[in-house]
Amino acid sequence: MSRFIILLLSIALLAGCGTSKTPASSSAETFQGLLAAHCVKSYAGTTIFPSDGTDPFAGKALVMHVQTCSDTETRIPFSVGEDRSRTWVLTRLPEGLQLKHDHRHEDGTPDEITMYGGISTQAPDALQQRFPADTYTAELIPAAATNEWTMAISPDGKIFSYILKRDGKMRYQADFDLTKPLN
């Protein structure tokens, strides 16, 4: 009987060792690999939330350009209508995947509000990376201290989503159709 209890306890302990979360480093590598498959391609997007047309991006052409892909960095310029001032910069760091929002003026100089974002250290899986606002972001934009950005690729690989939450509430979502490259 005592061997049976020891066996059950051993199984329970071993079962508890597993986790459904992907380690941040392999998750980041896999996520960047999935994006790299779209390198030098552009995709049209749609504002999904808010759906009432109140967001400044609503009704404007949204385009993501998976422009530069290396082993450690992916740069994705994001155009909103004629505004080409934004680039999402994903950098693989030892502690996880870092997202920064690089905002530039037309002449290429950095905007006053730029390079904000965070590091995804506990990715739920390789298809989704969540980036809670880092200290730099909280100091640069105090209202964004509770921001969490999510970048996700649908399980079927057809949709890329960019999501912003603040205070745990959805603020914005754009979806891009990865099945129809613009170029």
ZAKOLSE-311825 format. One line per field, with one value per residue: residue number from 1; x, y, z of N, C-alpha, C in turn. Coordinates in Angstrom, 1 decimal. Layout:
nr	[NUM | ...]
n_x	[X | ...]
n_y	[Y | ...]
n_z	[Z | ...]
ca_x	[X | ...]
ca_y	[Y | ...]
ca_z	[Z | ...]
c_x	[X | ...]
c_y	[Y | ...]
c_z	[Z | ...]
END
This chain:
nr	[1 | 2 | 3 | 4 | 5 | 6 | 7 | 8 | 9 | 10 | 11 | 12 | 13 | 14 | 15 | 16 | 17 | 18 | 19 | 20 | 21 | 22 | 23 | 24 | 25 | 26 | 27 | 28 | 29 | 30 | 31 | 32 | 33 | 34 | 35 | 36 | 37 | 38 | 39 | 40 | 41 | 42 | 43 | 44 | 45 | 46 | 47 | 48 | 49 | 50 | 51 | 52 | 53 | 54 | 55 | 56 | 57 | 58 | 59 | 60 | 61 | 62 | 63 | 64 | 65 | 66 | 67 | 68 | 69 | 70 | 71 | 72 | 73 | 74 | 75 | 76 | 77 | 78 | 79 | 80 | 81 | 82 | 83 | 84 | 85 | 86 | 87 | 88 | 89 | 90 | 91 | 92 | 93 | 94 | 95 | 96 | 97 | 98 | 99 | 100 | 101 | 102 | 103 | 104 | 105 | 106 | 107 | 108 | 109 | 110 | 111 | 112 | 113 | 114 | 115 | 116 | 117 | 118 | 119 | 120 | 121 | 122 | 123 | 124 | 125 | 126 | 127 | 128 | 129 | 130 | 131 | 132 | 133 | 134 | 135 | 136 | 137 | 138 | 139 | 140 | 141 | 142 | 143 | 144 | 145 | 146 | 147 | 148 | 149 | 150 | 151 | 152 | 153 | 154 | 155 | 156 | 157 | 158 | 159 | 160 | 161 | 162 | 163 | 164 | 165 | 166 | 167 | 168 | 169 | 170 | 171 | 172 | 173 | 174 | 175 | 176 | 177 | 178 | 179 | 180 | 181 | 182 | 183]
n_x	[0.8 | 1.9 | 3.9 | 2.2 | 1.1 | 3.4 | 4.1 | 1.8 | 2.1 | 4.6 | 3.9 | 2.0 | 3.7 | 5.5 | 3.7 | 3.0 | 5.3 | 5.3 | 4.3 | 2.0 | 2.8 | 5.1 | 8.6 | 10.1 | 12.3 | 12.4 | 9.9 | 9.9 | 11.8 | 10.5 | 8.2 | 9.3 | 10.4 | 8.1 | 7.1 | 9.2 | 8.8 | 7.2 | 8.7 | 9.7 | 7.2 | 4.0 | 0.9 | -2.6 | -4.7 | -7.4 | -9.3 | -10.5 | -11.4 | -11.9 | -15.2 | -17.0 | -16.2 | -14.9 | -12.2 | -9.1 | -7.8 | -9.7 | -11.4 | -9.3 | -6.6 | -4.8 | -1.6 | 0.8 | 4.2 | 6.4 | 9.4 | 12.2 | 14.2 | 16.0 | 18.2 | 17.8 | 16.3 | 13.2 | 11.7 | 8.9 | 7.3 | 4.4 | 1.7 | -0.7 | -3.2 | -1.9 | 0.1 | 3.2 | 4.8 | 5.3 | 7.0 | 7.1 | 9.3 | 10.8 | 12.8 | 14.9 | 15.9 | 17.9 | 16.1 | 13.6 | 11.2 | 11.3 | 9.2 | 9.2 | 7.9 | 8.7 | 8.7 | 8.8 | 9.6 | 8.8 | 11.2 | 12.8 | 13.9 | 13.7 | 10.6 | 9.3 | 7.8 | 8.6 | 10.0 | 8.7 | 7.3 | 7.6 | 8.6 | 8.1 | 7.9 | 6.7 | 5.4 | 2.3 | 2.2 | 3.8 | 2.5 | 1.5 | 2.4 | 2.8 | 3.2 | 3.9 | 3.8 | 7.0 | 9.3 | 10.5 | 8.5 | 6.4 | 7.4 | 7.8 | 5.2 | 3.0 | 0.2 | 0.2 | 1.2 | 0.0 | -0.3 | -0.7 | 0.5 | -0.3 | 0.8 | -0.2 | -0.5 | -2.9 | -4.0 | -4.2 | -2.5 | -3.4 | -4.1 | -2.8 | -2.7 | -2.7 | -2.9 | -4.0 | -4.2 | -5.4 | -5.2 | -6.3 | -8.4 | -9.7 | -8.4 | -7.7 | -7.7 | -6.2 | -6.5 | -4.7 | -4.6 | -3.0 | -3.0 | -3.1 | -0.9 | 0.2 | 2.2]
n_y	[-1.2 | 1.3 | 1.6 | 2.1 | 4.5 | 6.1 | 5.9 | 7.2 | 9.8 | 10.4 | 10.4 | 12.5 | 14.7 | 14.7 | 15.3 | 17.9 | 19.2 | 19.8 | 22.3 | 24.4 | 26.6 | 28.1 | 28.3 | 31.5 | 32.2 | 30.2 | 30.5 | 33.2 | 33.0 | 31.2 | 32.6 | 34.9 | 33.5 | 32.7 | 35.2 | 35.9 | 34.3 | 35.9 | 38.0 | 40.9 | 41.4 | 42.9 | 43.6 | 44.2 | 45.7 | 45.7 | 47.7 | 46.2 | 46.6 | 49.5 | 48.9 | 50.8 | 53.0 | 55.1 | 55.2 | 56.9 | 55.6 | 54.3 | 53.5 | 54.2 | 53.3 | 50.5 | 49.2 | 46.7 | 46.2 | 43.7 | 44.2 | 44.0 | 41.3 | 39.5 | 37.2 | 38.2 | 40.5 | 42.0 | 44.2 | 46.1 | 48.2 | 50.2 | 51.5 | 54.0 | 55.1 | 57.8 | 58.2 | 57.3 | 57.0 | 55.1 | 52.2 | 48.9 | 47.3 | 44.3 | 42.7 | 40.1 | 39.3 | 38.1 | 37.8 | 37.7 | 38.4 | 41.6 | 44.4 | 47.4 | 50.6 | 52.5 | 55.7 | 58.2 | 61.3 | 62.9 | 63.6 | 61.6 | 61.9 | 61.1 | 60.9 | 62.8 | 61.1 | 58.0 | 54.7 | 53.2 | 50.5 | 47.0 | 43.9 | 40.6 | 38.1 | 35.8 | 34.0 | 32.8 | 30.9 | 30.0 | 31.4 | 33.7 | 36.7 | 38.6 | 41.9 | 43.6 | 47.0 | 48.6 | 50.0 | 52.3 | 53.1 | 53.7 | 55.9 | 57.7 | 57.9 | 58.3 | 57.6 | 55.2 | 53.2 | 50.9 | 49.5 | 46.8 | 45.2 | 43.0 | 40.7 | 38.5 | 35.5 | 33.8 | 30.3 | 29.0 | 30.4 | 32.5 | 35.1 | 38.0 | 39.6 | 42.7 | 44.0 | 46.2 | 46.7 | 48.4 | 49.0 | 46.5 | 46.4 | 46.2 | 48.2 | 48.7 | 46.9 | 45.5 | 43.6 | 41.7 | 40.4 | 37.6 | 36.0 | 37.3 | 38.9 | 42.2 | 42.8]
n_z	[0.0 | 0.8 | -1.2 | -3.4 | -2.7 | -2.7 | -5.4 | -6.5 | -5.5 | -6.6 | -9.4 | -9.3 | -8.6 | -10.8 | -12.8 | -12.1 | -12.7 | -15.4 | -17.7 | -19.4 | -20.6 | -22.9 | -22.8 | -22.5 | -24.2 | -26.3 | -27.2 | -28.1 | -30.2 | -31.9 | -32.5 | -33.8 | -36.0 | -37.3 | -38.1 | -39.8 | -42.0 | -43.4 | -44.3 | -46.0 | -47.1 | -47.3 | -45.6 | -45.6 | -43.1 | -40.7 | -38.4 | -35.6 | -33.0 | -31.3 | -32.5 | -33.2 | -34.7 | -33.5 | -32.9 | -33.7 | -35.8 | -37.2 | -40.3 | -41.8 | -44.1 | -43.1 | -42.9 | -42.5 | -42.7 | -43.1 | -42.7 | -42.1 | -41.2 | -38.9 | -37.1 | -34.5 | -34.5 | -35.6 | -37.8 | -38.2 | -40.1 | -39.6 | -41.2 | -41.1 | -42.9 | -44.7 | -42.9 | -42.0 | -39.7 | -37.8 | -36.4 | -35.5 | -33.4 | -32.8 | -30.6 | -29.8 | -26.6 | -23.8 | -21.6 | -22.8 | -25.5 | -26.8 | -27.4 | -29.0 | -29.8 | -32.4 | -33.2 | -35.7 | -37.2 | -40.4 | -41.5 | -40.5 | -37.9 | -34.4 | -32.8 | -30.0 | -28.3 | -28.2 | -28.7 | -26.8 | -24.9 | -24.1 | -22.5 | -23.4 | -21.2 | -20.3 | -22.3 | -23.4 | -25.4 | -28.5 | -30.5 | -29.6 | -28.1 | -25.3 | -24.1 | -21.4 | -20.3 | -19.8 | -17.4 | -18.6 | -20.4 | -18.6 | -17.4 | -19.5 | -20.7 | -18.5 | -18.4 | -19.8 | -18.2 | -17.4 | -19.7 | -21.9 | -24.6 | -27.2 | -29.6 | -32.0 | -33.8 | -35.6 | -35.0 | -37.4 | -39.0 | -40.6 | -39.8 | -38.4 | -35.4 | -33.7 | -30.5 | -28.0 | -24.6 | -21.7 | -18.3 | -18.1 | -19.8 | -23.1 | -25.6 | -28.2 | -31.3 | -34.2 | -37.1 | -39.4 | -42.7 | -43.4 | -45.6 | -48.0 | -49.4 | -50.1 | -51.8]
ca_x	[0.0 | 2.8 | 4.5 | 1.2 | 1.0 | 4.6 | 3.9 | 0.8 | 2.8 | 5.6 | 3.2 | 1.5 | 4.9 | 6.0 | 2.7 | 3.1 | 6.5 | 5.0 | 3.6 | 1.5 | 3.5 | 6.3 | 9.7 | 10.1 | 13.3 | 12.0 | 8.6 | 10.3 | 12.5 | 9.5 | 7.3 | 10.1 | 10.5 | 6.8 | 7.1 | 10.2 | 8.2 | 6.5 | 9.6 | 9.6 | 5.8 | 3.1 | -0.5 | -3.7 | -5.4 | -8.7 | -9.6 | -11.5 | -11.9 | -13.4 | -15.9 | -18.0 | -15.6 | -14.5 | -10.8 | -8.5 | -7.4 | -10.9 | -11.7 | -8.0 | -5.9 | -3.8 | -0.7 | 2.0 | 5.3 | 7.4 | 10.5 | 13.6 | 14.1 | 17.3 | 18.1 | 17.5 | 15.4 | 12.3 | 11.2 | 7.6 | 6.7 | 2.9 | 1.2 | -2.1 | -3.4 | -0.6 | 1.1 | 4.2 | 5.7 | 5.4 | 7.6 | 7.2 | 10.6 | 10.8 | 14.2 | 15.1 | 16.8 | 18.0 | 14.9 | 12.4 | 11.1 | 11.0 | 8.5 | 9.3 | 7.2 | 9.6 | 7.9 | 9.7 | 9.0 | 9.0 | 12.6 | 13.6 | 14.3 | 12.8 | 9.5 | 9.5 | 7.2 | 9.1 | 10.7 | 8.0 | 6.9 | 7.8 | 9.2 | 7.2 | 8.7 | 5.9 | 4.5 | 1.4 | 2.6 | 4.6 | 1.7 | 1.1 | 3.4 | 2.2 | 4.2 | 3.4 | 4.6 | 8.2 | 9.5 | 10.7 | 7.2 | 5.6 | 8.0 | 7.6 | 3.8 | 2.4 | -1.1 | 0.4 | 1.9 | -0.7 | -0.5 | -0.2 | 0.4 | -0.2 | 0.9 | -0.6 | -0.8 | -3.9 | -3.4 | -4.2 | -1.5 | -4.0 | -4.4 | -1.9 | -3.4 | -2.1 | -3.9 | -3.6 | -5.1 | -4.9 | -6.0 | -6.9 | -9.5 | -9.4 | -8.5 | -7.5 | -7.2 | -6.2 | -6.2 | -4.1 | -4.9 | -1.7 | -3.2 | -3.2 | 0.2 | 0.0 | 3.3]
ca_y	[0.0 | 2.5 | 1.8 | 2.6 | 6.0 | 6.8 | 6.0 | 8.2 | 11.0 | 10.6 | 10.8 | 13.9 | 15.6 | 14.8 | 16.0 | 19.3 | 19.8 | 20.3 | 23.6 | 24.6 | 27.8 | 27.9 | 29.2 | 32.8 | 32.2 | 29.4 | 31.1 | 34.3 | 32.5 | 30.6 | 33.7 | 35.6 | 32.6 | 32.7 | 36.5 | 35.9 | 33.7 | 37.0 | 39.1 | 41.8 | 41.4 | 43.8 | 43.1 | 45.2 | 45.4 | 46.3 | 48.0 | 45.3 | 47.2 | 49.6 | 48.7 | 51.9 | 54.0 | 56.2 | 55.3 | 57.7 | 54.7 | 53.8 | 54.0 | 54.5 | 52.1 | 50.0 | 48.3 | 46.3 | 45.8 | 42.9 | 44.7 | 43.5 | 40.1 | 38.9 | 36.3 | 38.8 | 41.7 | 42.1 | 45.5 | 46.1 | 49.5 | 50.1 | 52.7 | 54.4 | 56.1 | 58.3 | 58.3 | 56.2 | 57.3 | 54.0 | 50.9 | 47.9 | 46.7 | 43.2 | 42.3 | 38.9 | 39.5 | 36.9 | 37.7 | 37.5 | 39.2 | 43.0 | 45.2 | 48.9 | 51.4 | 53.5 | 56.8 | 59.1 | 62.4 | 62.7 | 63.7 | 60.5 | 62.1 | 60.4 | 61.7 | 62.9 | 59.9 | 56.9 | 53.6 | 52.7 | 49.1 | 46.1 | 42.6 | 39.4 | 37.1 | 34.6 | 33.8 | 31.6 | 30.0 | 30.7 | 32.1 | 34.9 | 37.4 | 39.7 | 42.8 | 44.6 | 48.2 | 48.6 | 51.2 | 53.5 | 53.5 | 54.3 | 57.2 | 58.5 | 58.0 | 57.7 | 56.9 | 53.9 | 52.4 | 49.6 | 49.0 | 45.5 | 45.0 | 41.6 | 40.4 | 37.1 | 34.8 | 32.8 | 29.0 | 28.6 | 31.2 | 33.4 | 36.4 | 38.6 | 40.6 | 43.7 | 44.3 | 47.0 | 46.7 | 49.4 | 48.7 | 45.2 | 46.5 | 46.3 | 49.6 | 48.7 | 45.7 | 45.5 | 42.3 | 41.7 | 39.1 | 37.1 | 35.2 | 38.2 | 39.9 | 43.4 | 42.8]
ca_z	[0.0 | 0.9 | -2.5 | -4.2 | -2.3 | -3.2 | -6.8 | -6.9 | -5.2 | -7.7 | -10.6 | -9.1 | -8.6 | -12.2 | -13.6 | -11.7 | -13.3 | -16.7 | -17.8 | -20.8 | -21.2 | -23.6 | -22.2 | -23.2 | -25.2 | -27.4 | -27.7 | -28.9 | -31.4 | -32.8 | -33.0 | -34.8 | -37.1 | -38.0 | -38.8 | -40.8 | -43.2 | -44.1 | -44.5 | -47.2 | -47.5 | -46.7 | -45.4 | -45.2 | -41.8 | -40.3 | -37.0 | -35.1 | -31.8 | -31.2 | -33.8 | -33.4 | -35.6 | -32.7 | -32.9 | -34.8 | -37.0 | -37.9 | -41.6 | -42.5 | -44.5 | -42.2 | -43.6 | -41.8 | -43.7 | -42.4 | -43.6 | -41.8 | -40.3 | -38.6 | -36.0 | -33.2 | -34.6 | -36.7 | -37.9 | -39.0 | -40.2 | -39.5 | -41.8 | -40.9 | -44.0 | -45.2 | -41.8 | -42.0 | -38.6 | -36.8 | -36.7 | -34.4 | -33.4 | -31.9 | -30.4 | -28.9 | -25.5 | -22.9 | -20.8 | -23.6 | -26.7 | -26.5 | -28.4 | -28.9 | -30.8 | -32.8 | -33.8 | -36.3 | -38.0 | -41.8 | -41.8 | -39.9 | -36.6 | -33.5 | -32.1 | -28.5 | -27.7 | -29.0 | -28.1 | -25.6 | -25.1 | -22.9 | -22.7 | -23.2 | -20.5 | -20.0 | -23.4 | -23.3 | -26.5 | -29.6 | -31.4 | -28.9 | -27.2 | -24.5 | -23.7 | -20.4 | -20.3 | -19.0 | -16.6 | -19.5 | -20.9 | -17.5 | -17.1 | -20.7 | -20.8 | -17.3 | -18.6 | -20.4 | -17.3 | -17.3 | -21.0 | -22.4 | -26.1 | -27.6 | -31.0 | -32.1 | -35.1 | -35.4 | -35.1 | -38.8 | -39.7 | -41.6 | -39.2 | -37.4 | -34.6 | -32.8 | -29.5 | -26.9 | -23.4 | -20.7 | -17.1 | -18.3 | -20.7 | -24.5 | -26.1 | -29.7 | -32.0 | -35.6 | -37.6 | -40.8 | -43.4 | -43.9 | -46.8 | -49.1 | -49.4 | -51.0 | -52.8]
c_x	[0.9 | 3.5 | 3.5 | 1.1 | 2.2 | 4.5 | 3.0 | 1.4 | 3.8 | 5.0 | 2.6 | 2.6 | 5.4 | 5.0 | 2.7 | 4.3 | 6.2 | 4.2 | 3.1 | 2.1 | 4.8 | 7.4 | 9.8 | 11.1 | 12.9 | 10.8 | 9.0 | 10.9 | 11.5 | 8.6 | 8.0 | 10.2 | 9.2 | 6.6 | 8.0 | 9.7 | 7.5 | 7.4 | 9.5 | 8.2 | 5.0 | 1.6 | -1.4 | -4.3 | -6.7 | -8.8 | -10.7 | -12.2 | -11.2 | -14.1 | -16.9 | -17.4 | -15.0 | -12.9 | -10.2 | -8.0 | -8.5 | -11.1 | -10.4 | -7.4 | -4.8 | -2.9 | 0.5 | 3.0 | 6.3 | 8.7 | 11.8 | 13.5 | 15.6 | 17.1 | 17.6 | 16.5 | 14.5 | 11.7 | 10.0 | 7.0 | 5.1 | 2.4 | -0.3 | -2.5 | -2.1 | 0.5 | 1.9 | 5.2 | 6.0 | 6.1 | 7.6 | 8.5 | 10.6 | 12.3 | 14.3 | 16.2 | 16.9 | 16.7 | 13.6 | 12.4 | 10.6 | 10.3 | 8.8 | 8.6 | 8.1 | 8.8 | 8.9 | 8.9 | 9.4 | 10.4 | 13.5 | 14.0 | 13.3 | 11.8 | 9.8 | 8.9 | 7.6 | 9.8 | 10.0 | 7.5 | 7.2 | 8.4 | 8.3 | 8.1 | 8.0 | 4.9 | 3.6 | 1.7 | 3.3 | 3.8 | 1.2 | 2.1 | 2.7 | 3.3 | 3.7 | 4.4 | 5.8 | 8.3 | 9.7 | 9.4 | 6.4 | 6.1 | 7.7 | 6.1 | 3.1 | 1.0 | -1.0 | 1.1 | 1.3 | -0.9 | 0.0 | -0.5 | 0.5 | -0.1 | 0.7 | -0.8 | -1.8 | -3.4 | -3.4 | -3.2 | -2.1 | -4.1 | -3.2 | -2.7 | -2.4 | -3.1 | -3.3 | -4.7 | -4.5 | -5.8 | -6.8 | -8.1 | -9.0 | -9.5 | -8.4 | -7.2 | -7.3 | -5.8 | -5.7 | -4.2 | -3.5 | -1.8 | -3.1 | -2.1 | -0.1 | 1.1 | 3.9]
c_y	[1.3 | 2.7 | 2.4 | 4.1 | 6.7 | 6.9 | 7.1 | 9.6 | 11.4 | 11.1 | 12.2 | 14.9 | 15.8 | 15.5 | 17.5 | 20.0 | 20.4 | 21.6 | 23.8 | 25.9 | 27.4 | 28.8 | 30.4 | 32.8 | 31.4 | 30.0 | 32.3 | 33.9 | 31.9 | 31.7 | 34.5 | 34.8 | 32.7 | 34.1 | 36.5 | 35.3 | 34.8 | 38.2 | 39.6 | 41.7 | 42.4 | 43.3 | 44.2 | 44.7 | 46.1 | 46.6 | 47.1 | 45.9 | 48.5 | 49.5 | 49.9 | 53.1 | 55.2 | 56.3 | 56.1 | 56.9 | 54.2 | 54.4 | 54.3 | 53.2 | 51.7 | 49.0 | 48.0 | 45.8 | 45.0 | 43.2 | 44.1 | 42.4 | 39.5 | 37.9 | 36.9 | 39.9 | 41.6 | 43.5 | 45.5 | 47.5 | 49.3 | 51.5 | 52.8 | 55.5 | 56.5 | 58.4 | 57.1 | 56.4 | 56.2 | 52.8 | 50.1 | 47.3 | 45.6 | 42.7 | 41.1 | 39.3 | 38.2 | 36.7 | 37.6 | 38.4 | 40.6 | 43.7 | 46.7 | 49.5 | 52.6 | 54.5 | 57.8 | 60.2 | 62.1 | 62.7 | 62.6 | 60.7 | 61.5 | 61.4 | 61.8 | 61.7 | 58.8 | 55.9 | 53.1 | 51.2 | 48.2 | 44.8 | 41.5 | 38.3 | 35.8 | 34.4 | 32.6 | 30.5 | 30.7 | 31.5 | 33.5 | 35.5 | 38.6 | 40.6 | 43.9 | 45.8 | 48.1 | 49.9 | 52.4 | 54.0 | 54.2 | 55.7 | 58.2 | 58.8 | 57.5 | 57.1 | 55.5 | 52.9 | 51.0 | 49.0 | 47.6 | 45.3 | 43.5 | 41.5 | 38.9 | 36.7 | 33.7 | 31.4 | 28.5 | 29.4 | 32.3 | 34.8 | 36.8 | 39.7 | 41.5 | 44.2 | 45.2 | 47.0 | 47.8 | 49.1 | 47.4 | 45.2 | 46.8 | 47.7 | 49.6 | 47.3 | 45.9 | 44.1 | 42.5 | 40.4 | 38.7 | 36.2 | 36.0 | 39.3 | 41.0 | 43.4 | 41.4]
c_z	[0.0 | -0.5 | -3.5 | -4.0 | -2.8 | -4.7 | -7.2 | -6.6 | -6.2 | -9.0 | -10.5 | -9.2 | -10.0 | -13.0 | -13.3 | -12.3 | -14.7 | -16.7 | -19.3 | -21.4 | -21.8 | -23.0 | -23.1 | -24.4 | -26.4 | -28.0 | -28.6 | -30.2 | -32.4 | -33.4 | -34.1 | -36.1 | -38.0 | -38.7 | -39.9 | -42.1 | -44.0 | -44.5 | -45.9 | -47.9 | -46.7 | -46.6 | -45.0 | -43.9 | -41.7 | -38.8 | -36.6 | -33.9 | -31.6 | -32.5 | -34.1 | -34.2 | -34.8 | -32.6 | -34.0 | -36.0 | -37.8 | -39.3 | -42.4 | -43.0 | -43.5 | -42.9 | -42.7 | -42.9 | -42.9 | -43.2 | -43.4 | -40.8 | -40.1 | -37.5 | -34.7 | -33.3 | -35.9 | -36.6 | -38.8 | -39.0 | -40.3 | -40.0 | -41.4 | -41.8 | -44.6 | -44.1 | -41.7 | -40.8 | -37.7 | -37.3 | -35.4 | -34.5 | -32.3 | -31.9 | -29.4 | -27.9 | -24.7 | -22.1 | -21.5 | -24.8 | -26.3 | -27.7 | -28.0 | -30.1 | -31.2 | -33.7 | -34.4 | -37.0 | -39.5 | -42.2 | -41.2 | -38.5 | -35.6 | -32.9 | -30.6 | -27.8 | -28.6 | -28.2 | -26.8 | -25.9 | -23.8 | -23.4 | -22.4 | -22.5 | -20.3 | -21.1 | -23.2 | -24.3 | -27.5 | -30.5 | -30.8 | -28.0 | -26.6 | -23.9 | -22.7 | -20.5 | -19.4 | -18.3 | -17.5 | -20.0 | -19.9 | -17.2 | -18.3 | -20.9 | -19.6 | -17.5 | -19.2 | -19.5 | -17.1 | -18.7 | -21.1 | -23.8 | -26.3 | -29.1 | -31.1 | -33.6 | -34.9 | -35.7 | -36.6 | -39.7 | -40.6 | -41.1 | -38.3 | -36.7 | -33.7 | -31.8 | -28.4 | -25.8 | -22.4 | -19.5 | -17.3 | -19.3 | -22.1 | -24.9 | -27.6 | -30.1 | -33.5 | -36.1 | -39.1 | -41.4 | -44.0 | -45.2 | -48.1 | -49.1 | -50.4 | -52.1 | -53.1]
END
